[in-house]
């Protein structure tokens, strides 16, 4: 008997601002630019890629390309997308454990 699986889409679970902020914060903590770009794309899909693209002043096609795991969006694109999502970047000091 073959095992049946379905594709997991995290966008389906990002249904409120707190979940979205937590998801993006976790992505940012990885420091992995490809993962961060992909996470932004997941959130954009959850919120509606067409609307995010319009609000950010970008084409939907270029947004899909930039916000993929293969994308490398410019900082200005990231800032426009975050603003369109109603989010902002913040900085916090890195706390190192005592050695």
C-alpha positions, 0 to 999 in steps of 0.5 A, a space after each residue: 500500500 502506497 503512502 499518500 502525502 500532501 504538500 505542506 504550504 505554510 502560507 495556509 497557517 499564517 492567518 494572523 499578524 502574530 503568526 506572520 511576525 513569528 514566522 518572519 522573525 524565525 526566518 530572520 534568525 537563521 541568517 539564511 538569505 535564501 530562506 528569508 526571501 522564501 519566507 517573505 514570499 510565503 507571507 506574501 502568498 498568505 496575504 495575497 501576492 497580487 495585493 502585496 505587489 500592488 501596494 509595494 509598487 512592483 509587478 507580481 511576476 518580479 515579486 514571485 521571482 525575488 521572493 523565492 528560495 532562488 531569489 536575491 531581492 534588493 533591500 529596497 524591495 524587501 522594505 517595500 514588501 514589508 511595508 505593504 505587509 504592514 511590517 517593519 524590520 527592527 534590530 536587537 543586540 545579539 546576546 552571547 552565552 557566557 563561554 
